[in-house]
């Protein structure tokens, strides 16, 4: 079973660790027998990093994100978030979570959707209003506070979902393929906006994607995962500058990183247990 986070005093190195997984495994019990979703995952994510998880469908990318969020419990190994157990981190609201679909309530205005976690937290209305205004400004939705989700485009709805995740100002942002259903032009625009948001907030971001260009464009590191059971087969450090215009995707440096990710995915597919 998962072990509690260490109670040893934090060193300078551990103080910079936001996520730390050691020998992490998860097996689901189903009517057809056990299904091993994750196996021997070792991974450390430092403060302020933008880390993408990429791999074939069913490789455990989303499952790993859900373990970080304490939405799934590991069956072996350990995981800690900011030196706490995943359960403690969830109870401390140490992260925001953005799902694949915007999941906005259609009967609430955009500002009331963003307010939902703040209401659950019991924050005073004045503080709620300040946070709502700040986060909607961060995602370029100022002026759309009184609109309903059905009055916004898909990309704007997803930005509202990001604002909701940012509203309680957690240092860690977990994003599960948030732009996968959007067309390429909108996706490119939101990728640019997300990089800008990351640069302005210094959040630590864990991002699930199926897109190699998206992973390379956004990330400081790319975690390549194998088919089920999900293993980390490669962790690729990006050498791209922090400032990344979209046309950086045509540069030899970008293409070289993308080629390594592609090679890692191919190698993972040939992995034999």
N, C-alpha and C positions, 0 to 999 in steps of 0.2 A: 504493500500500500504506500501511498505517498507519505513522505516523512515531513515533520514540521521543519520550518526554516530554522537555520542555525541561530543560536542566541549569543554567539561570540561577538565581541566588539568589532565594529566595521573598520576595515583597513581603508587606506586611500583607494585601493583597487576595488574592493567590494562596494564602497560608497558610490562608485560610478556605475555599478551594475544595476540596471533596472529589472531585467529578466535573467534568471539563471536556471537552466534546466540541466539535470544530471541523470543519465541513464533512464530517461523518461520513457515509459511505455504505457499503452492503454489498450485493453482488450475488451470488446463489447460482448456480452452474452446474448445470443439470439436464439430463436426457436430452432435454427439450423445448426447451432453449435457456436463456439467462440469465434469472433472475428477480431484479428489483431490489427488495430488501426495505426498505432505508433510503436516503434521499437528502438530502444537505445538512443534516444535523442539527447545529444549534448549540445547546448547552445547558450551563449552569453550575449546579451544585448546591452550596450552601454547607454548612458544618459545622452540624449540628444541625437541618437542615431535614427536613420530611416532605413528599416530593414524590410525587404520584401521576401515573401515565401512563394516559390514557384514550383510547379510539378504537375504531373498528369492528373486528370480527374480521379478522385477517390484516393489520393496519396496521403491524405491526412493534414493538408494545409489548414483547412478550417477547423478540424479537430484540435490541432495544436493551438490555434488562436483561442478556441473555446476552453482549453485547459488553462491557458494563461488567465482567462477571464473567470475561471472557476465555474464555468457552465458545464464542464465535464470533469470528472475526477480521474486522475491517472491511477493505474493499477500497479505500477512499479516505478521506482526512481523517485525523484523529488523535483519540485519547482518552487522558486521564490520570486516575489515581485517586490522590489524596493526593500529587500531584506525580510519581508513578511511572507507567510504562506499565501497561496492564491485566495483562500477563503478570507483571510484577514484583509488582503488588499481589496477584495470585493466589498467587504463590509465597510472599509475605510474610503470607498469610492475613489480608488487610486487610478482608475482608468475610465476612458470613454470608449464606447463601442459603436461602430458604424456598420450596419448590416448591408447585405447585397441589395435589398430593396429599401427605399427610404422609410417605409413603415410609419408614415405620418397619419395622425387621426384626422379624417376628412371633415369632422364637425368642429375642429379647433382651427383657429387662425394660425399662421406661421409663428407668431410670437407666443401663442399659448401652447403650441407643440414644443417649442424650445423651452418653455417654462416648466414642462412636465417634471423633469428630474429635480428641479429646484423646489417645486411644490412638495414632492415626496420628501425632500430634505428638510422641509419646514422653514425655508429662508423667509425673512421679512419681504413684503412686497416691494419695498424700495430697492432692496438689494437684488431681487429678481429682475426688476426693470433695468437696473444698471448692467447686469450680466447679459440679459437678452439683447440690449442695445449694442453692447461691446461685441458679442459673438456674431450677431447678424452683420455688423460692420466688417468683421474679420472675413466673412465669407461673401462679401459684396451683395448682401440682400437688404441693405438699408433702404427703406421706402416700401418694402413688401410685408411689413409687420402685420397688417390687417387683412392680407390676402389669405385665401384658403388653398390647401394643397392642389386642388383641381384647377386652380387658376394659374398655376406655375408649370413650366416645362419640366421634363424629367430631370434635367441637369440642375435646375434650381431647387427642385424637391430634394435632390441628394445633397446639395449644399445646405439646405435647412436641416437635414439629418445630421450633417457634420457639425453644424452650429449647436444642435441639441447635445451632441456628445462633448462639445467643448464647454458647454455652459457651466458645468461645475468645476472647471479649471483644473482637471487632473493633468499630471505631467505625461501620462502614457495614453496614446490613442491607438486603439485596435480597429483595423479596417478590413472587412471581409469582402473583397472584390466589389467595392462600392460603385465602380464605373462600368462593370461588365456588360450591363444591358443597354448602354448608351451608344449612339453612333460615333464614328471615329472622330469627327470634327469636334463634337461636344466633349468627347473623352480627352482629346488633346488639350482643349481649353481648360478643363477641370484639372488635368495633370499640372498645367502651368500654375493654376491658382493654388493647388495643394502644395506645390514646392514653395510658392511665395508665403503661404500660411505657415508652413514648417519653419521657414527662415525667420519669420516675424515672432513666432511663439516659442521656438526652441523645444517643442514637444519631442518626446520619443515616439516614433511611429512604427507599428508592426502592420504590414500591408500584404494581404493575400491577393494574388493575381494569376491569371493564365497567360498573360501577355508578356513575351520577352522584351519588346521595346519599352513597355510601360515599366517593367521591373528595373531595367537598366537606366531609364531616364530619371526615375524618382529616387533611386536608392543610394545609400552609402555602402550597403552590403546586400548581397542577394543570396538567400538560402535556397539551394536546389535540393528538392526532395525526391525520393524514389517512389515507384508504385507501392501500393499497400503490401506489407506494413510500412508505413512512412518512416523513412530514415533520412538523415541529413547526409547527402552524398558529396556536397561541395558548398563552401561558403566563399563567395567571390567579393573581394574588396573592390569598390569602384575607385578609379583614379580620375574621374571626371571632376571638374571644378564645381563649387557650390552653385554658382550662377550658370544656369543651363537653358539657353534658348532652345526652342523646338528643333531648329536646324542642326543642333549638335548631334542629332541622330544620324546625320549623314557623314560624320567624321570617322576617320580610320580608328580612333581610340574607342568610340562608341561601338562600332561594328565589331571590334576585337573582343570587347566584353560580352556583347551579344552572342558571338560565336562560341565563347567559352561556356556561357549558360546553355546554349543549344547542345554543345558536346556533353555537358553534364547531364542534361535530360536524357540524351541518347544512352549514355553510360548507365544511368539509373534504370532504364528500361531493360538492360541486359543483365541486371543484377540477379543473381541466383541466391536464394536463402540457404 
